[in-house]
Amino acid sequence: MPRCPQIRPFIEVLCKSVLVCLVAIHSCPLYGQDAAVTQQTPTYPAVTLKSPYRSLAKTRQLLDTLTNQIALYLNYNELDGSSGNWKSSDLSGVETARYYAKSGAAGAQRTTEIAILSRPQGGYDLVFYGQETYSNGSKLPNPDLAYLQSFAQSQVSSIEAELLSTKLQDRGHQIYHFSYVQSDRAIAMLKSLGYMAIEYSWNNGENPYEKIYTGTHYQNWTLPAIVKLIDSPKTSLMEPPPTGGGYQQQGSSQYSAVPDIGGTFLHGMTSGEPQQRVLIVYDRNDPESMEKLLSLLRDKIDRPSRQIVIEALVIEINTDKVKDLGIQFSAQQDKYGTTFEEDYTGQQPFTFIFGKNTIQDMYGNRANAFGDYFLFRNMIKALIETNDAEILSSPSVLVLDGRQARIQVGQQVPVVKSTSTGNSIIQSVDYFPVGIVLNLR
């Protein structure tokens, strides 16, 4: 056979290429073989990953992707979870769970659980739990957890990158108008719950009544986000004009309640848009998170306060007659009460004690609250019929629960004042408030 020295280098290169290909094929797992054989055995049987979605429906779709990976590439079989001792069945806050199992080498049994758990601060966690049980009863962490963790982490990172680059056409907008709570307080509460809020800082403009607003900039948006709408500045006819003119009381820095006859200066432009509003920016592909935010605002945050009607009787009583009769007023009902008793110092005819539940006076006597109201009214009525008491007024006020109410019954009493200046006497009239003031809360 003749020698061909020109072919020898070609044959050597071809052999080396075939050898490299064989080595590469040998390093890859065969189809159907456990893909986790090259992974390091995990130390713990549980792995937790934070879901990139705040929506339960989207998190379930991510769970479907992970379970398909288990069934197709790791040859697991899905179980209904009705039989067997599953770890996630004993956990609280589980929204849904999926169960898988397969047979391993030497009679070992590998199980894997993936559950969705709700987070206290909002959102969801993906919890992986897996064990490998041997024929002798011993258990070790499932070696497939390392592969599942790596695959799930890659999916979460990819989704987070897509969420950060959400296109403008994928963003929806909705206006929410606060009816009871101030928008600043509501935004502060939402920020503490983990929602992203866009607020503004301002600088002075060309004139004292012009401001330049700059919104806080976030490179990465987390939807849904709350954008505060700037409220229009409040204008008043009683504010001084920018030039410092206007009618001013002599010797006082306060402006009179009577404007100039020549006209009134309006400070700035009057805006006609509603007040106390926010703009909610959300992902159109994830409307569930926006609905959850709206439900939080309507049902929890923007709630009206209860209204309370307070009625009072201003009665002038003949205290000497009351002492002769030995009457001590008290009333009680449910958990509210009041007592009217004589002051031990003798400086006042009696004092008023109001309280909740059981109350105690200065002598140590205890009484419940607003008990026999009808008895109290009958005693007052008896005093009125005998001309020992007189109803001066019966005012009432409507107030929000927890707020202070003020009832003032009285009048301005004129008092003549004389001032001597040299040889002349100047008389003037001062008015002093006289009456009864009740501060209630």
C-alpha positions, 0 to 999 in steps of 0.5 A: 500500500503506498504511503500518503504523507499529505493525508496523515495530518488531516487524519490526526486532526480528524481523530482529535476532533472526534475525541473532543466530541466524545468527551463533550457528549460524555459530560452531558446527562443522557435524556431521561437521566437525572439532571441533578447528578452534577449538582451538589447535594443541598444541606437543608431539605427546604428552599424559599424564593420570593415571587416576583409577582404580587398577584396570586394568579401570576404566581400560580402561572410561575408555579406551573412552569416549575412543575412542568420542569419537574415532570419533563426533565426530572421524571417526577410523577404528580400526586394529589396529596391526599395520602402521605405525610406532606410537609406543606399540608401543616403550614399556615398561609399556604395558598396552593401546593403541588406534590411530586414523587419518583423512585430512585436507586436502591429502592430510594423514594424522592419526593418534592413539594412546591407551595405558595405562601403569602407574605405578611408584607404582601406578595408571595413566597415559593417554598420547595421541600424535598426528601430522599427516603431510603429502604432502611427509613433514613432520610436526606435532603433531595439532591434534585433541590439544587437543580430546582433552586437554580432553575427557579432562580433563573426564572425569577431573575428573568421575570424581574428584568422584564418587569423593570422594563415594562413598556409604557403601553403596558401600564394602566392608570386610574384616579382615586379620590380620597373622601375622608382621609388626607392623601398625604397620610394615606400615601405614608401608610401605603409606603409603610406597607411596601408600595412605591409612591411618587411625591414631589419637591418644590422650589420658588418660581419667578414670583412668590406665588409660583412654585416649580415641582420636581417628582422623585425619580425611581430607576426601577418601578414596582407596580402598582405605584401611587403618584400623588397629584398636587393639590391646588394652593388655597386662596383667600380674600383675607390674605394680604396682597404681595405688595403689602397694601390693603386695609390694616388696623391701626397698631395691629399686624392683623388685617381687617375682616372688611376688604378694601372698597376699591376691590380685592386682590386674588393671589394666584389663579383659582384651580378647578380640579378636585382635591386629595387625589392620587394616580395609580399606575399598574401593569395591564397584565397584572390587574389583580394587584391593582384591584387589591390596592383599590380594595385596601383603600376603599375598605381599610384606609379611606373610611368615614368616622362615626358621627355623634349627636351631643345634646346638653341642658343648661339649667340654673338650680337653686342650690339651697333647695337642693341641699335642703332636699339632700339630693345627689344627682347620678345616672348610669347606663351600660358603660357610661355614667355621670354624677353630680355631687357637692364639692367637699371644699364648699367653694362650688355648689357641686362638681361634674364627673364624667367617665366610662365603665365604673367611675369613682368620686373624691370620696371613694364612692363608685358608680356606673355610667349613665344608668337611670337616665329617666330618674335623673330627668324626673328629678330635674323636672320636679325641680323645674315644676317647683320653680327651683330650677330653670332651663336656660338653653338646650344646645346640641352639636353634631361631631365626629367620633374622637373629635372635640366639640364646643358648646358655648351658651352666652352673650357679650355684655357691654361694660362702659369704661371711662378714661381721663386724659387731662381735662377731658373724660373719654368713655368707651364700651368694652364687651366681655363674654359671659356664659357657659362653655362646654368642651366635649370629646 
